[in-house]
């Protein structure tokens, strides 16, 4: 009896380690602990698990702790299941915890999902105090040129051109794009 216990312990330890190193369990354990999504965005989680095991794994949205009176319609994230695949969709801004559970009770992984509002950038022109120029090319940086000796030189910077300058003409010809400037030079 005393000789069987260590053997059973070693067998159980090896079985546990072999289960932990399967691609399916590594997929489950490598899920991120925190994820940000934009409202309207969806993310799909696909688990390549055997059908007997995939039917026993569930992804549940845990209600936010700060409010007890949150209904399922008010949750910022909804989870839909289609076979082995789960689709997480961000509906409105907020933060929730999503738990991956085995048999509906044993937590395997907890993911915090933050749903962010969409941000749009609209050019404002004079209304926000910025003057947008549509003529010429603005200098935003310098690139080195190799001379015959193989050294890097910056001819534009050496001639006094600075970042932020607007280039309207080159050799008397109007330029309005980088391609025109490159063709003339």
C-alpha positions as CSV (number, residue, x, y, z in Angstrom):
1,X,0.0,0.0,0.0
2,X,2.8,2.4,0.9
3,X,4.6,1.6,-2.4
4,X,1.5,2.3,-4.5
5,X,1.0,5.9,-3.2
6,X,4.2,7.4,-4.7
7,X,3.6,5.7,-8.0
8,X,0.0,7.0,-8.2
9,X,1.3,10.5,-7.2
10,X,3.9,10.4,-10.0
11,X,1.3,9.2,-12.5
12,X,-1.1,11.9,-11.6
13,X,1.6,14.6,-11.8
14,X,2.7,13.4,-15.2
15,X,-1.0,13.3,-16.4
16,X,-1.5,16.9,-15.1
17,X,1.7,18.2,-16.8
18,X,0.8,16.4,-20.1
19,X,-2.7,18.0,-20.0
20,X,-1.1,21.5,-19.3
21,X,1.2,21.2,-22.3
22,X,-1.5,20.3,-24.9
23,X,-2.1,23.0,-27.6
24,X,-5.8,23.3,-26.5
25,X,-4.9,24.1,-22.8
26,X,-2.1,26.4,-23.9
27,X,-4.7,28.3,-26.1
28,X,-7.0,28.7,-23.1
29,X,-4.3,29.8,-20.7
30,X,-2.7,32.2,-23.2
31,X,-5.8,34.3,-23.5
32,X,-5.2,37.9,-22.4
33,X,-6.2,39.0,-18.9
34,X,-7.2,42.5,-20.1
35,X,-8.5,43.6,-23.5
36,X,-9.8,46.9,-24.9
37,X,-12.5,47.0,-27.6
38,X,-14.2,49.9,-29.4
39,X,-18.0,50.1,-29.3
40,X,-19.3,48.2,-32.4
41,X,-16.2,46.0,-32.6
42,X,-16.3,42.2,-32.2
43,X,-13.7,39.7,-31.3
44,X,-13.8,36.0,-32.0
45,X,-12.3,33.4,-29.7
46,X,-12.0,30.0,-31.4
47,X,-11.2,27.0,-29.2
48,X,-10.0,23.9,-31.0
49,X,-11.2,21.5,-28.3
50,X,-12.8,18.0,-28.6
51,X,-16.6,18.2,-28.8
52,X,-17.1,16.5,-25.5
53,X,-15.0,19.1,-23.7
54,X,-16.1,22.2,-25.7
55,X,-19.7,21.5,-24.7
56,X,-18.7,21.7,-21.0
57,X,-16.8,25.1,-21.3
58,X,-18.8,28.3,-21.0
59,X,-17.9,32.0,-21.3
60,X,-19.9,34.1,-18.9
61,X,-20.2,37.8,-18.5
62,X,-19.9,38.7,-14.8
63,X,-21.9,41.7,-13.8
64,X,-19.9,44.8,-12.9
65,X,-19.3,45.1,-9.1
66,X,-20.1,48.8,-8.9
67,X,-23.8,48.3,-9.7
68,X,-26.1,45.6,-8.5
69,X,-29.0,46.8,-10.6
70,X,-27.5,46.2,-14.0
71,X,-29.7,44.2,-16.4
72,X,-28.3,42.1,-19.3
73,X,-29.5,44.8,-21.7
74,X,-27.2,47.4,-19.9
75,X,-24.0,45.3,-20.1
76,X,-21.4,46.9,-22.3
77,X,-20.3,43.5,-23.8
78,X,-22.4,40.6,-25.0
79,X,-21.1,37.1,-25.7
80,X,-22.6,34.8,-28.4
81,X,-21.7,31.2,-28.8
82,X,-21.5,29.2,-32.1
83,X,-20.1,25.7,-31.5
84,X,-16.5,26.0,-30.5
85,X,-16.4,29.7,-31.3
86,X,-17.4,32.6,-29.1
87,X,-18.0,36.1,-30.4
88,X,-17.6,39.0,-27.9
89,X,-19.2,42.2,-29.1
90,X,-18.8,45.7,-27.5
91,X,-22.2,47.4,-27.3
92,X,-21.6,50.5,-25.2
93,X,-18.8,52.0,-23.1
94,X,-18.0,50.3,-19.8
95,X,-15.9,47.6,-18.2
96,X,-16.9,43.9,-17.4
97,X,-15.3,40.7,-16.4
98,X,-15.7,37.7,-18.6
99,X,-15.0,34.3,-17.1
100,X,-14.2,31.0,-18.9
101,X,-15.7,28.2,-16.8
102,X,-15.6,24.5,-16.9
103,X,-18.9,22.8,-16.2
104,X,-20.3,26.3,-15.4
105,X,-18.6,26.3,-12.0
106,X,-14.8,25.9,-12.2
107,X,-13.2,29.1,-13.4
108,X,-10.4,28.6,-15.8
109,X,-9.6,32.1,-17.0
110,X,-10.9,35.6,-16.2
111,X,-10.7,38.4,-18.8
112,X,-11.4,42.1,-18.1
113,X,-12.9,43.7,-21.2
114,X,-13.1,47.5,-21.4
115,X,-15.4,48.8,-24.1
116,X,-14.3,52.3,-25.2
117,X,-16.4,54.9,-27.1
118,X,-15.5,55.5,-30.8
119,X,-13.4,58.5,-31.4
120,X,-13.6,60.5,-34.6
121,X,-11.1,63.1,-35.7
122,X,-12.6,65.9,-37.8
123,X,-10.3,68.5,-39.4
124,X,-11.4,71.9,-38.1
125,X,-9.5,74.5,-40.0
126,X,-10.0,78.0,-38.7
127,X,-12.7,77.0,-36.2
128,X,-10.2,75.5,-33.8
129,X,-7.5,78.0,-34.5
130,X,-5.4,76.0,-36.9
131,X,-4.7,77.2,-40.4
132,X,-4.5,74.3,-42.9
133,X,-2.5,75.0,-46.0
134,X,-3.4,73.2,-49.2
135,X,-0.6,74.6,-51.3
136,X,3.0,73.4,-51.2
137,X,4.7,70.7,-49.2
138,X,5.5,70.9,-45.5
139,X,8.9,69.7,-44.3
140,X,8.3,67.1,-41.6
141,X,11.8,65.5,-41.4
142,X,15.1,64.9,-43.0
143,X,16.5,61.8,-44.7
144,X,20.2,61.2,-45.2
145,X,21.8,61.0,-48.6
146,X,25.1,59.0,-49.2
147,X,27.8,60.9,-50.9
148,X,30.6,59.4,-53.0
149,X,32.7,58.7,-49.9
150,X,29.8,56.8,-48.4
151,X,29.1,59.4,-45.7
152,X,25.6,60.4,-44.7
153,X,24.9,64.1,-45.5
154,X,21.8,66.2,-45.1
155,X,21.8,68.7,-48.0
156,X,18.4,70.2,-47.3
157,X,19.2,70.9,-43.6
158,X,22.7,72.2,-44.5
159,X,21.1,74.8,-46.9
160,X,18.9,76.2,-44.1
161,X,15.6,74.3,-44.6
162,X,13.9,73.6,-41.3
163,X,11.2,71.3,-40.1
164,X,7.8,73.1,-40.6
165,X,8.9,75.0,-43.7
166,X,6.6,75.1,-46.7
167,X,8.0,74.4,-50.1
168,X,6.0,76.1,-52.9
169,X,8.5,76.1,-55.8
170,X,11.5,74.3,-56.9
171,X,13.5,75.8,-59.9
172,X,10.6,78.1,-60.5
173,X,8.1,75.2,-60.8
174,X,5.1,74.9,-58.5
175,X,5.0,71.7,-56.4
176,X,2.0,70.3,-54.6
177,X,3.0,66.7,-53.8
178,X,6.0,64.7,-52.8
179,X,6.1,62.9,-56.1
180,X,6.3,66.2,-58.0
181,X,9.2,67.3,-55.8
182,X,11.0,64.0,-56.2
183,X,10.6,64.2,-60.0
184,X,12.0,67.7,-60.2
185,X,15.0,67.0,-57.9
